[in-house]
């Protein structure tokens, strides 16, 4: 459900559930409604049986054009909480992604800036060993898709941020530099991990039919537990670079066979 009480403010609430499966109740309209509209934590005996309401997630998001800078600056956030009604009523148990978007830099209307900070490591006792956000004790594959995590790029029990600075040459051509930082908690991955990523992208049209998209990325990362499985200090600093070039053709006529 999304609401827009004014032209400058928009906010919304979301709820998602995972229910059913082996050892649980059948997937029916009744079991779905029971899971979707349940707001209390079940007893341990219930959670291990057929009457388990399943995994429940609540989300909240908003965007707000700041006063005196309505046409320039937007403040926004996304959030999610596990086994609580909403991030609003349990902010210390939620993951947050606040950000600001500057649609055009003063004096340089073709330049925009976006900055975001992220945390999936709520300051609660349960948030240890990676067993809180994006973790399920019963439905272990509930928040994954073919083994890949459905959620924030930051992953479990981590903090970080990212930023993009983009110069728009035209409506579909731009130059962009971006940076990203990620730190995983030591009580999840032994010794923790650190990632710093820097990159550059250029998108240029050649006529109306061809587009060249080039990317260059430089990544520095440390993981004391890698590759032996035992944390070693000082952790070595690894560097990875990658370059990609993509050519896209946009045909102006339909081709029939």
Backbone bond lengths (Angstrom), bond angles and torsions (degrees), N, CA, C in turn:
res aa  C-N    CA-C-N  psi(-1)  N-CA   C-N-CA  omega(-1)  CA-C   N-CA-C  phi
1 X - - - 1.456 - - 1.516 108.70 -
2 X 1.323 115.76 127.26 1.460 121.50 -179.90 1.522 109.45 -119.89
3 X 1.318 116.24 145.42 1.456 122.37 -179.20 1.522 109.03 -131.02
4 X 1.340 115.69 145.47 1.456 121.08 176.38 1.526 108.49 -135.72
5 X 1.334 116.64 80.33 1.469 119.94 -176.34 1.521 113.42 -66.63
6 X 1.326 118.11 -27.79 1.461 121.55 176.62 1.524 108.07 -136.44
7 X 1.316 116.88 169.51 1.458 120.34 179.53 1.525 112.36 -70.04
8 X 1.336 117.37 -13.47 1.462 121.24 -177.46 1.524 113.56 -107.17
9 X 1.321 118.58 -9.35 1.463 122.31 -176.45 1.515 110.49 -126.65
10 X 1.323 115.61 130.87 1.460 121.98 175.08 1.521 108.23 -140.49
11 X 1.331 117.38 135.87 1.458 120.95 177.34 1.521 109.75 -145.85
12 X 1.332 115.17 158.87 1.454 119.27 -176.22 1.506 112.44 -152.54
13 X 1.347 115.01 160.09 1.459 123.18 178.87 1.524 108.24 -126.25
14 X 1.324 115.01 145.47 1.466 120.19 -179.09 1.520 109.10 -140.94
15 X 1.314 115.80 146.64 1.469 120.68 174.93 1.515 108.38 -137.27
16 X 1.315 116.61 131.57 1.461 121.55 177.28 1.524 108.85 -129.78
17 X 1.324 115.69 147.32 1.466 121.19 -177.01 1.523 109.64 -135.51
18 X 1.314 115.11 151.41 1.459 122.79 172.59 1.525 106.15 -126.08
19 X 1.318 117.60 120.48 1.467 119.62 -174.95 1.519 109.28 -143.46
20 X 1.342 115.80 171.10 1.452 120.83 -179.13 1.515 111.46 81.18
21 X 1.310 116.20 -161.33 1.457 121.02 179.79 1.521 112.66 97.96
22 X 1.319 116.09 176.96 1.457 122.25 -176.62 1.533 110.85 -60.81
23 X 1.332 115.37 131.36 1.454 120.71 179.26 1.504 114.66 82.67
24 X 1.334 116.93 1.17 1.461 121.29 -179.62 1.528 109.83 -119.27
25 X 1.319 115.57 178.10 1.442 120.26 -178.39 1.516 112.26 -65.15
26 X 1.332 118.10 160.12 1.468 121.12 -179.97 1.530 111.07 -65.77
27 X 1.324 115.65 153.94 1.464 121.07 178.38 1.521 108.39 -83.24
28 X 1.323 114.96 101.22 1.455 122.13 -179.93 1.520 108.44 -132.96
29 X 1.334 116.13 172.17 1.456 120.02 176.31 1.523 110.66 -61.59
30 X 1.338 116.82 -37.69 1.469 120.61 179.67 1.529 111.13 -64.22
31 X 1.344 116.87 -46.35 1.468 119.11 -178.48 1.531 110.98 -69.06
32 X 1.341 116.46 -31.62 1.461 118.62 176.56 1.525 111.31 -65.97
33 X 1.333 116.99 -48.90 1.459 120.70 -179.75 1.527 110.90 -62.92
34 X 1.325 117.08 -36.58 1.467 120.85 177.66 1.515 110.46 -63.62
35 X 1.332 116.98 -40.18 1.464 120.52 179.62 1.524 110.94 -72.91
36 X 1.321 116.45 -43.52 1.465 120.73 -173.84 1.529 112.25 -68.11
37 X 1.340 116.51 -34.79 1.468 120.16 -175.95 1.523 113.08 -105.07
38 X 1.327 118.25 14.18 1.462 120.43 176.38 1.524 108.77 -88.55
39 X 1.334 116.34 134.38 1.458 121.02 -176.82 1.523 113.08 -125.09
40 X 1.315 118.73 -1.24 1.461 121.95 -179.39 1.517 109.95 -108.75
41 X 1.330 116.46 147.79 1.464 121.21 177.16 1.529 109.22 -73.13
42 X 1.331 118.58 128.81 1.467 120.44 -178.02 1.524 111.39 -76.25
43 X 1.337 115.73 161.22 1.453 121.04 174.11 1.529 109.64 -64.72
44 X 1.343 118.20 151.77 1.475 120.08 -179.84 1.518 112.69 -54.32
45 X 1.353 117.19 -37.01 1.461 118.82 -179.50 1.531 111.41 -65.21
46 X 1.337 115.56 -36.66 1.466 119.59 179.46 1.520 110.88 -70.54
47 X 1.322 116.59 -39.54 1.466 120.61 -175.93 1.522 112.00 -64.09
48 X 1.318 117.57 -25.98 1.463 120.80 -179.63 1.521 112.97 -93.14
49 X 1.334 117.47 3.80 1.456 119.93 -176.00 1.512 113.68 -120.37
50 X 1.338 114.45 -164.25 1.464 121.68 -174.98 1.522 112.72 -71.95
51 X 1.340 117.45 -19.54 1.462 120.28 -177.90 1.521 113.18 -93.58
52 X 1.323 117.60 11.30 1.465 121.09 178.86 1.528 109.62 -63.53
53 X 1.350 118.68 125.28 1.472 119.41 178.91 1.515 113.32 -70.35
54 X 1.331 118.84 -12.71 1.455 121.57 176.65 1.516 112.16 96.83
55 X 1.321 114.79 -169.30 1.462 121.58 179.79 1.527 108.63 -88.64
56 X 1.334 116.19 131.98 1.462 120.70 -176.21 1.532 109.31 -127.14
57 X 1.323 115.22 136.76 1.458 121.70 -177.34 1.529 109.01 -130.78
58 X 1.327 115.71 137.79 1.453 121.25 175.67 1.514 110.15 -117.68
59 X 1.318 117.48 143.84 1.461 121.62 -178.41 1.522 110.05 -134.21
60 X 1.328 115.10 152.06 1.458 122.11 177.20 1.515 108.45 -141.43
61 X 1.319 117.05 139.24 1.466 120.91 177.72 1.528 109.02 -143.60
62 X 1.314 115.52 153.60 1.458 119.66 174.59 1.517 109.40 -155.11
63 X 1.328 116.06 158.52 1.458 123.40 171.85 1.517 107.69 -139.68
64 X 1.334 115.98 141.19 1.459 121.14 -174.43 1.512 109.38 -144.80
65 X 1.316 115.97 122.92 1.457 121.52 173.50 1.529 108.39 -79.20
66 X 1.308 115.84 118.70 1.455 120.64 -170.61 1.532 112.32 -69.58
67 X 1.352 116.47 145.36 1.473 120.29 179.55 1.526 111.78 -58.25
68 X 1.337 115.49 145.49 1.470 124.87 179.95 1.529 112.64 68.92
69 X 1.337 117.25 -7.32 1.476 121.23 178.32 1.527 109.39 -132.94
70 X 1.331 116.98 33.33 1.462 121.66 -173.32 1.526 112.76 -54.08
71 X 1.325 117.14 -39.28 1.462 120.88 -175.50 1.527 112.15 -93.47
72 X 1.337 116.11 8.12 1.460 119.75 -176.14 1.529 113.00 -121.53
73 X 1.329 116.38 -51.88 1.456 120.29 -164.32 1.530 111.59 -123.74
74 X 1.332 115.95 130.66 1.463 122.92 178.04 1.521 109.58 -122.62
75 X 1.328 115.95 131.25 1.460 122.75 173.92 1.523 107.90 -102.02
76 X 1.326 117.57 134.87 1.463 119.70 -178.53 1.524 109.99 -147.57
77 X 1.305 115.96 164.69 1.464 120.70 175.21 1.514 109.66 -156.72
78 X 1.319 115.45 151.35 1.459 124.58 169.16 1.521 106.96 -123.17
79 X 1.327 116.80 147.89 1.456 119.36 -179.57 1.510 109.83 -151.88
80 X 1.329 115.06 159.96 1.465 120.85 177.91 1.514 109.08 -149.59
81 X 1.320 115.99 144.77 1.460 121.91 178.07 1.520 108.80 -132.97
82 X 1.327 116.67 146.76 1.459 123.46 -176.04 1.524 109.15 -106.38
83 X 1.341 116.08 126.75 1.467 122.35 177.45 1.521 112.65 60.33
84 X 1.329 117.63 30.48 1.450 123.38 169.11 1.519 107.83 -133.62
85 X 1.330 115.64 161.96 1.462 119.48 -175.03 1.525 111.03 -66.13
86 X 1.342 116.63 -46.90 1.457 120.34 -176.41 1.521 109.76 -156.01
87 X 1.335 115.77 157.97 1.460 120.74 175.37 1.521 111.24 -64.48
88 X 1.338 117.13 -25.06 1.453 120.98 -177.51 1.520 111.34 -67.77
89 X 1.361 117.56 -40.97 1.459 119.48 -177.48 1.528 112.51 -88.84
90 X 1.347 117.54 -5.85 1.471 120.58 177.71 1.530 109.27 -141.98
91 X 1.343 117.86 62.18 1.476 119.58 -174.60 1.523 113.89 -64.36
92 X 1.346 118.10 -30.34 1.464 120.42 -178.95 1.524 112.32 -76.30
93 X 1.314 117.68 -12.82 1.460 121.66 179.24 1.524 111.81 -104.70
94 X 1.323 117.36 8.74 1.460 121.67 -173.31 1.522 111.30 -109.30
95 X 1.317 114.82 161.40 1.464 122.78 170.55 1.525 107.68 -100.23
96 X 1.336 115.99 141.97 1.457 120.60 -173.48 1.519 111.03 -130.30
97 X 1.330 114.95 146.62 1.466 122.20 173.44 1.532 108.55 -135.21
98 X 1.333 119.20 82.09 1.458 120.68 175.37 1.527 110.91 -82.88
99 X 1.326 115.76 155.99 1.460 119.45 179.56 1.511 111.66 -161.47
100 X 1.312 115.23 166.11 1.458 122.16 173.80 1.527 108.08 -128.88
101 X 1.325 115.10 147.15 1.462 121.07 178.61 1.518 108.56 -129.66
102 X 1.324 116.47 116.74 1.461 123.24 176.13 1.520 106.68 -99.51
103 X 1.332 116.65 106.91 1.462 120.61 -171.13 1.518 112.88 -68.36
104 X 1.328 118.50 -28.72 1.463 121.39 174.05 1.524 108.09 -157.02
105 X 1.314 115.39 133.85 1.453 122.36 -178.26 1.524 109.28 -75.92
106 X 1.337 118.70 135.21 1.470 120.11 178.36 1.528 111.80 -54.92
107 X 1.316 116.19 128.31 1.451 121.28 -178.71 1.511 114.23 86.92
108 X 1.347 116.76 -10.39 1.471 121.13 179.59 1.527 107.77 -140.99
109 X 1.326 118.63 78.52 1.466 121.77 -172.85 1.523 114.32 -64.10
110 X 1.327 118.37 -18.03 1.465 120.57 179.86 1.526 112.20 -87.45
111 X 1.335 117.82 -0.87 1.458 122.67 -175.12 1.523 109.59 -107.90
112 X 1.343 117.66 129.76 1.464 120.89 174.48 1.520 110.48 -128.16
113 X 1.336 115.51 161.44 1.466 122.25 -174.79 1.517 109.10 -138.87
114 X 1.332 115.45 134.79 1.464 121.86 174.55 1.532 108.66 -131.47
115 X 1.328 116.46 131.06 1.464 122.11 -179.47 1.521 108.50 -132.34
116 X 1.339 116.83 133.19 1.459 121.95 179.93 1.523 110.49 -133.51
117 X 1.325 116.24 145.28 1.459 123.22 170.46 1.524 107.52 -118.40
118 X 1.335 117.01 147.15 1.464 120.81 -175.41 1.520 109.95 -138.18
119 X 1.325 116.50 142.85 1.455 121.40 169.83 1.522 109.58 -142.03
120 X 1.323 116.77 132.82 1.461 123.47 172.29 1.525 109.14 -120.94
121 X 1.341 116.29 24.45 1.461 123.04 -178.20 1.526 108.93 -122.83
122 X 1.343 118.15 75.51 1.466 120.62 -177.24 1.529 111.27 -60.95
123 X 1.342 117.77 147.27 1.463 121.08 -177.35 1.518 112.50 -82.11
124 X 1.333 116.45 58.12 1.461 121.15 177.47 1.519 108.39 -125.56
125 X 1.323 116.01 158.22 1.465 120.86 -173.87 1.515 112.20 -61.77
126 X 1.343 116.97 -32.92 1.454 119.83 -176.34 1.529 111.89 -69.22
127 X 1.307 117.25 -20.40 1.461 120.82 -176.54 1.523 110.39 -78.59
128 X 1.308 116.06 69.65 1.470 122.51 177.79 1.520 108.96 -137.15
129 X 1.315 115.02 147.12 1.456 119.14 177.48 1.508 114.27 65.64
130 X 1.332 117.69 18.24 1.450 120.13 179.99 1.511 114.29 70.51
131 X 1.332 117.89 19.03 1.457 121.06 -173.07 1.528 112.17 -107.01
132 X 1.321 116.55 48.48 1.463 119.34 176.29 1.518 109.90 -139.59
133 X 1.326 118.18 -88.85 1.459 120.11 178.99 1.528 110.54 -67.70
134 X 1.341 115.97 134.45 1.471 123.34 -179.57 1.522 111.80 61.45
135 X 1.323 116.92 26.94 1.468 120.37 178.58 1.524 108.36 -127.55
136 X 1.335 115.91 138.46 1.446 121.42 178.43 1.524 109.56 -131.97
137 X 1.334 115.08 126.40 1.466 119.98 179.22 1.523 111.39 -75.38
138 X 1.330 116.36 -39.84 1.464 120.54 -177.62 1.529 110.38 -91.09
139 X 1.330 116.73 -59.64 1.467 122.09 -177.91 1.527 108.67 -93.24
140 X 1.328 115.67 78.40 1.469 120.34 -170.88 1.526 112.81 -63.30
141 X 1.317 117.94 -28.76 1.468 120.56 179.45 1.519 112.07 -99.20
142 X 1.348 116.09 12.51 1.456 119.58 -173.23 1.507 114.38 -63.82
143 X 1.312 118.39 -36.95 1.465 120.67 -175.77 1.522 111.16 -106.67
144 X 1.322 116.02 33.71 1.455 120.99 177.53 1.521 109.57 -131.01
145 X 1.324 114.97 160.63 1.453 122.79 175.00 1.520 107.21 -128.12
146 X 1.346 115.55 105.72 1.460 121.71 -176.74 1.535 110.95 54.65
147 X 1.327 115.15 41.25 1.457 120.63 176.94 1.514 115.37 87.46
148 X 1.340 117.56 -9.15 1.461 121.29 179.71 1.519 109.88 -96.79
149 X 1.329 116.29 136.83 1.452 122.15 -177.06 1.517 111.49 -65.45
150 X 1.343 116.57 131.45 1.459 122.04 172.35 1.520 106.16 -95.22
151 X 1.285 118.14 107.28 1.453 120.75 -177.78 1.508 109.87 164.33
152 X 1.324 116.17 -156.65 1.444 120.69 -176.70 1.524 111.35 -72.72
153 X 1.345 117.10 149.83 1.463 121.83 178.46 1.524 111.56 -60.70
154 X 1.342 117.28 -20.51 1.455 120.85 -177.37 1.521 112.23 -67.63
155 X 1.340 116.97 -26.20 1.452 119.94 -178.91 1.518 111.65 81.41
156 X 1.340 115.69 -161.41 1.464 121.01 -175.24 1.523 111.98 -86.11
157 X 1.325 114.89 142.63 1.467 124.09 170.44 1.530 112.08 47.95
158 X 1.314 115.91 62.30 1.463 121.12 -177.49 1.523 110.02 -145.72
159 X 1.325 114.40 165.95 1.463 122.12 175.42 1.521 108.21 -135.20
160 X 1.327 116.28 152.04 1.455 118.38 179.67 1.508 111.36 176.08
161 X 1.311 115.57 -163.99 1.444 121.32 179.24 1.511 111.02 -172.89
162 X 1.324 115.93 171.48 1.453 120.93 178.77 1.521 109.47 -154.27
163 X 1.324 115.89 158.74 1.456 121.55 -177.68 1.523 109.21 -147.50
164 X 1.348 115.40 148.10 1.458 122.30 177.54 1.526 108.46 -132.27
165 X 1.308 116.97 134.39 1.461 123.78 173.48 1.526 106.57 -121.77
166 X 1.336 116.52 117.91 1.463 121.11 -170.64 1.524 110.83 -124.54
167 X 1.329 114.48 131.16 1.467 121.50 174.26 1.522 107.23 -107.67
168 X 1.341 116.53 114.88 1.456 121.63 -176.64 1.529 109.04 -88.88
169 X 1.322 115.60 111.58 1.461 120.29 177.86 1.520 110.30 -72.70
170 X 1.348 115.57 -45.47 1.466 123.00 172.65 1.528 105.97 -143.70
171 X 1.336 116.64 -168.99 1.450 119.50 -179.92 1.515 114.09 -64.22
172 X 1.335 118.58 -27.46 1.459 121.15 -179.31 1.531 112.41 -127.57
173 X 1.321 117.31 24.74 1.461 122.36 175.38 1.532 108.17 -134.32
174 X 1.320 115.99 137.74 1.461 117.99 -178.52 1.523 111.46 -159.86
175 X 1.339 113.91 162.23 1.453 123.91 170.72 1.521 106.82 -120.07
176 X 1.332 117.22 134.63 1.465 119.81 -174.61 1.525 110.84 -141.87
177 X 1.333 115.16 137.37 1.464 121.39 169.04 1.521 107.11 -116.18
178 X 1.333 116.04 144.29 1.457 119.20 -178.78 1.523 109.79 -144.06
179 X 1.320 115.14 155.76 1.463 121.86 179.49 1.521 108.29 -139.96
180 X 1.356 115.15 151.31 1.459 120.11 -178.42 1.517 109.38 -146.93
181 X 1.333 116.09 142.88 1.461 121.78 177.26 1.528 109.02 -133.08
182 X 1.329 116.32 141.59 1.464 121.38 178.67 1.520 109.40 -145.94
183 X 1.336 116.91 133.63 1.460 122.30 175.80 1.520 108.09 -132.79
184 X 1.336 116.27 122.15 1.462 122.56 179.57 1.521 108.74 -95.90
185 X 1.338 116.19 140.31 1.456 121.76 -175.26 1.531 112.05 -64.47
186 X 1.339 115.33 146.99 1.465 121.41 -179.32 1.523 112.34 -68.70
187 X 1.346 117.85 -26.94 1.464 118.09 -179.82 1.529 112.26 -81.89
188 X 1.323 116.83 -0.67 1.466 120.65 173.34 1.528 109.46 -102.69
189 X 1.312 117.12 -62.36 1.464 122.27 174.62 1.526 107.24 -103.09
190 X 1.330 119.22 120.34 1.468 120.71 -177.25 1.533 111.92 -51.84
191 X 1.319 115.92 125.10 1.457 120.57 -178.36 1.504 114.08 84.18
192 X 1.349 117.53 -11.12 1.456 121.41 -178.68 1.519 112.39 71.88
193 X 1.305 116.65 176.92 1.464 121.97 175.66 1.526 108.70 -140.40
194 X 1.332 116.03 154.43 1.461 122.62 177.18 1.516 109.06 -134.15
195 X 1.312 116.17 133.39 1.460 122.04 179.64 1.516 109.11 -132.11
196 X 1.312 117.26 130.95 1.460 123.60 172.70 1.522 107.71 -129.65
197 X 1.310 114.78 124.61 1.468 121.51 -172.17 1.526 108.40 -127.59
198 X 1.350 116.76 131.68 1.454 122.51 177.63 1.526 108.36 -129.82
199 X 1.323 116.28 142.49 1.448 117.91 -176.44 1.513 113.45 -152.98
200 X 1.333 114.93 166.62 1.463 122.85 178.78 1.512 108.17 -140.57
201 X 1.334 115.96 138.04 1.463 121.40 178.26 1.519 109.41 -132.78
202 X 1.336 115.66 140.35 1.460 121.97 175.70 1.526 108.59 -132.21
203 X 1.316 116.53 127.55 1.462 122.62 177.57 1.523 107.65 -121.66
204 X 1.339 116.24 122.43 1.467 121.91 -175.35 1.520 109.98 -136.39
205 X 1.319 116.95 134.09 1.458 122.08 176.11 1.523 110.47 -91.32
206 X 1.327 115.42 140.12 1.453 122.78 173.88 1.523 106.53 -113.00
207 X 1.315 115.55 101.31 1.456 118.95 -172.92 1.521 109.77 68.92
208 X 1.325 116.87 -148.81 1.461 121.59 -179.57 1.511 112.74 -101.35
209 X 1.327 117.95 -12.00 1.460 119.95 -169.27 1.520 114.49 -109.19
210 X 1.332 119.05 -17.49 1.468 120.23 -174.37 1.532 110.43 -123.92
211 X 1.315 114.09 145.96 1.463 121.65 177.82 1.519 109.07 -135.71
212 X 1.326 116.44 134.90 1.459 122.67 174.53 1.521 108.26 -109.28
213 X 1.318 115.94 128.04 1.465 122.62 -179.88 1.523 107.67 -123.97
214 X 1.335 116.95 110.89 1.458 121.55 -179.05 1.518 111.37 -113.98
215 X 1.338 116.87 138.51 1.456 122.91 179.97 1.521 110.30 -132.12
216 X 1.320 115.43 140.12 1.464 121.82 171.98 1.520 108.22 -132.88
217 X 1.342 117.51 130.64 1.452 122.65 -178.95 1.521 110.40 -130.03
218 X 1.322 115.24 138.74 1.468 123.23 176.11 1.518 107.22 -124.09
219 X 1.324 116.54 123.39 1.466 121.06 -174.35 1.528 110.32 -125.79
220 X 1.351 115.29 129.43 1.464 122.40 172.67 1.524 107.87 -113.36
221 X 1.349 116.97 131.08 1.460 118.04 179.17 1.526 110.83 -145.39
222 X 1.342 113.80 149.86 1.465 122.19 176.70 1.521 108.76 -129.80
223 X 1.321 115.98 136.34 1.462 122.48 176.93 1.521 107.37 -148.42
224 X 1.342 118.12 95.51 1.475 120.29 -175.60 1.527 113.89 -56.89
225 X 1.355 117.59 -25.56 1.454 120.29 -177.61 1.529 112.78 -80.66
226 X 1.334 116.30 -11.57 1.463 120.72 -176.55 1.528 109.52 -101.42
227 X 1.356 120.59 137.72 1.470 127.96 4.30 1.527 113.58 -102.82
228 X 1.353 119.01 1.89 1.462 121.06 -172.93 1.520 112.93 -81.60
229 X 1.347 118.39 -19.87 1.451 120.56 -174.72 1.515 112.82 90.40
230 X 1.340 117.33 -8.09 1.461 122.94 177.89 1.519 107.93 -119.02
231 X 1.346 118.56 125.61 1.466 120.34 -178.34 1.519 112.03 -57.41
232 X 1.317 116.88 131.40 1.463 122.88 177.89 1.525 108.72 -123.49
233 X 1.339 115.89 140.00 1.462 121.63 -178.58 1.524 109.50 -128.44
234 X 1.341 117.86 141.63 1.470 124.51 -5.87 1.517 111.28 -72.35
235 X 1.307 115.81 145.67 1.460 120.40 -178.80 1.521 110.14 -72.04
236 X 1.336 117.81 135.66 1.469 119.60 178.34 1.520 111.29 -66.63
237 X 1.308 115.67 149.74 1.460 122.58 179.43 1.522 108.25 -97.11
238 X 1.319 116.32 118.14 1.465 121.66 -179.32 1.521 109.47 -100.32
239 X 1.327 115.89 144.13 1.461 121.86 179.06 1.527 109.33 -127.60
240 X 1.313 115.26 132.14 1.465 122.05 179.02 1.525 108.08 -130.36
241 X 1.312 117.27 133.85 1.462 121.77 174.48 1.523 109.51 -122.05
242 X 1.315 115.72 149.74 1.463 120.06 177.46 1.524 109.05 -147.15
243 X 1.318 115.20 145.38 1.463 122.31 178.87 1.521 108.77 -134.01
244 X 1.319 116.32 131.77 1.459 120.52 176.66 1.524 109.34 -131.40
245 X 1.322 115.72 144.05 1.462 122.22 175.40 1.524 107.74 -130.83
246 X 1.305 116.83 125.59 1.458 122.17 -177.46 1.519 109.79 -121.84
247 X 1.311 116.58 131.58 1.459 123.07 176.94 1.523 108.42 -113.50
248 X 1.326 116.42 123.27 1.461 121.68 -178.30 1.520 109.77 -118.68
249 X 1.332 114.85 135.38 1.466 121.17 178.16 1.520 108.50 -109.11
250 X 1.325 116.55 127.35 1.458 123.04 176.97 1.523 107.90 -110.47
251 X 1.329 117.91 94.44 1.472 119.73 -176.50 1.525 111.04 -65.49
252 X 1.326 115.70 141.13 1.457 121.49 -179.78 1.521 112.04 -88.36
253 X 1.329 116.28 -15.89 1.470 120.48 179.65 1.518 109.52 -123.30
254 X 1.325 115.20 151.70 1.447 120.48 174.99 1.524 108.91 -78.59
255 X 1.336 115.49 141.43 1.457 121.31 178.37 1.505 108.78 -114.58
256 X 1.311 117.98 122.46 1.474 123.17 -178.32 1.508 109.15 -110.21
257 X 1.328 115.79 144.15 1.458 121.68 177.65 1.517 109.23 -118.24
